[in-house]
Amino acid sequence: MSVQGIRAVPRAVARFRVDYAHEGNYLISCSRNISADGMFVSTEAPAPVGTVLQLVFTVGLLHEVAVAAQVVWVGAADGPSEPGMGLRFLDPPETLREALLELVHRIAILDQDVAPAACPVEPRGTPSLPVGFGVRRKGRLPS
């Protein structure tokens, strides 16, 4: 394994709804994993690498978290990895980082599912979004 493949921050499998804005649209998708530094969001149409997105999500005891994130890698729908985008949080508040580290630790230790009904597991190749990709949303995203 290369040095780049080693994660400095623990990451845990966590499926929950993620709202984000891209190209003037409010979109809904699901996370696959999370760490204090970022998350993977499943989508058949990931934003290009370098794109900055405004995310809003609720996970565990963290409600309506709003944070900017940059796309650092993408998995294409026809590629070998799961379709979606790896996101790095941009300047998250220290309180958010600490809460996410605690959440990741709890998920890893207890093998706890943080939101099983929000993002059910589907077979590969089927839509992974609970209410449809590209649905315009109001109220959750910062302007």
C-alpha positions as CSV (number, residue, x, y, z in Angstrom):
1,M,0.0,0.0,0.0
2,S,1.3,3.4,-0.9
3,V,1.7,6.2,1.7
4,Q,-1.2,8.0,0.0
5,G,-3.4,5.0,0.7
6,I,-2.9,5.3,4.5
7,R,-5.4,7.4,6.3
8,A,-4.2,9.7,9.1
9,V,-7.8,10.2,10.5
10,P,-10.1,7.2,11.3
11,R,-13.0,6.7,8.9
12,A,-16.2,4.8,9.5
13,V,-19.0,3.4,7.3
14,A,-22.0,5.7,7.8
15,R,-25.0,6.0,5.5
16,F,-27.0,9.2,5.9
17,R,-28.6,11.8,3.7
18,V,-26.4,14.6,2.4
19,D,-27.9,17.8,0.7
20,Y,-25.5,19.9,-1.4
21,A,-25.6,22.7,-4.0
22,H,-23.9,22.3,-7.4
23,E,-24.3,24.4,-10.5
24,G,-27.3,26.2,-9.0
25,N,-29.2,23.0,-8.1
26,Y,-29.9,21.6,-4.7
27,L,-29.2,17.9,-4.7
28,I,-29.7,15.0,-2.3
29,S,-27.5,12.0,-2.1
30,C,-26.2,9.5,0.6
31,S,-22.9,9.2,2.3
32,R,-21.0,5.9,2.4
33,N,-18.3,6.8,5.0
34,I,-17.2,9.8,7.1
35,S,-14.2,11.0,9.0
36,A,-13.3,14.3,10.7
37,D,-11.6,15.4,7.5
38,G,-14.3,14.5,4.9
39,M,-16.7,11.9,3.5
40,F,-17.6,9.9,0.5
41,V,-20.9,10.7,-1.2
42,S,-22.5,8.3,-3.6
43,T,-23.8,9.7,-6.8
44,E,-24.0,8.7,-10.5
45,A,-23.0,12.2,-11.4
46,P,-20.2,13.5,-9.2
47,A,-19.0,17.1,-9.4
48,P,-15.5,17.5,-11.0
49,V,-12.4,17.3,-8.9
50,G,-11.6,20.7,-7.4
51,T,-15.3,21.7,-7.1
52,V,-16.3,23.3,-3.8
53,L,-19.7,22.2,-2.5
54,Q,-21.9,23.4,0.4
55,L,-23.0,20.4,2.3
56,V,-25.8,20.0,4.9
57,F,-26.3,16.8,6.8
58,T,-27.5,15.3,10.0
59,V,-25.6,12.3,11.4
60,G,-25.8,10.9,14.9
61,L,-26.3,13.7,17.3
62,L,-25.1,16.3,14.8
63,H,-28.1,18.1,13.3
64,E,-28.2,20.2,10.2
65,V,-24.4,20.5,9.9
66,A,-23.4,23.0,7.2
67,V,-19.9,22.9,5.9
68,A,-18.0,23.5,2.7
69,A,-16.2,20.6,1.1
70,Q,-13.9,20.2,-1.9
71,V,-14.1,17.2,-4.3
72,V,-10.7,15.5,-4.1
73,W,-11.5,12.4,-6.2
74,V,-14.3,10.9,-8.2
75,G,-15.5,7.3,-8.9
76,A,-17.2,7.1,-12.3
77,A,-20.4,5.1,-12.7
78,D,-18.6,2.8,-15.2
79,G,-15.4,2.6,-13.2
80,P,-14.0,-0.1,-10.9
81,S,-14.9,1.8,-7.7
82,E,-18.3,2.9,-6.4
83,P,-19.7,5.9,-8.3
84,G,-19.5,9.1,-6.2
85,M,-17.0,11.6,-4.9
86,G,-14.5,11.9,-2.1
87,L,-14.9,15.2,-0.3
88,R,-12.5,17.0,2.0
89,F,-14.1,19.4,4.5
90,L,-12.8,23.0,4.1
91,D,-12.0,24.8,7.4
92,P,-14.5,22.8,9.6
93,P,-14.9,24.3,13.1
94,E,-12.9,22.4,15.7
95,T,-16.1,21.5,17.5
96,L,-17.3,19.8,14.3
97,R,-14.0,17.9,13.9
98,E,-14.2,16.7,17.6
99,A,-17.8,15.7,17.3
100,L,-17.0,13.7,14.1
101,L,-14.0,12.0,15.6
102,E,-16.2,10.9,18.5
103,L,-18.9,9.8,16.2
104,V,-16.5,7.8,14.0
105,H,-15.1,6.2,17.2
106,R,-18.6,5.2,18.4
107,I,-19.5,3.8,15.0
108,A,-16.3,1.8,14.9
109,I,-16.6,0.4,18.4
110,L,-20.3,-0.3,18.5
111,D,-20.7,-1.1,14.9
112,Q,-23.7,1.3,15.1
113,D,-25.7,2.4,12.0
114,V,-26.3,6.1,12.3
115,A,-29.3,6.4,9.9
116,P,-30.4,3.0,8.5
117,A,-33.8,4.3,7.1
118,A,-32.3,7.4,5.4
119,C,-30.2,5.6,2.9
120,P,-31.0,1.9,2.4
121,V,-28.4,-0.3,0.7
122,E,-29.1,-1.0,-2.9
123,P,-27.4,-3.4,-5.3
124,R,-24.7,-1.7,-7.5
125,G,-26.2,-0.2,-10.6
126,T,-29.4,0.9,-9.0
127,P,-30.1,4.5,-8.0
128,S,-28.7,5.2,-4.5
129,L,-30.8,8.2,-3.7
130,P,-33.8,8.0,-1.3
131,V,-35.8,10.8,-3.0
132,G,-34.2,11.2,-6.4
133,F,-31.1,12.9,-7.6
134,G,-31.5,16.5,-8.6
135,V,-34.6,17.2,-6.5
136,R,-34.6,20.9,-5.7
137,R,-34.7,21.5,-2.0
138,K,-35.3,24.6,0.0
139,G,-34.4,25.5,3.6
140,R,-31.5,23.2,4.4
141,L,-28.7,24.7,2.4
142,P,-27.0,27.9,3.3
143,S,-27.4,30.6,0.7
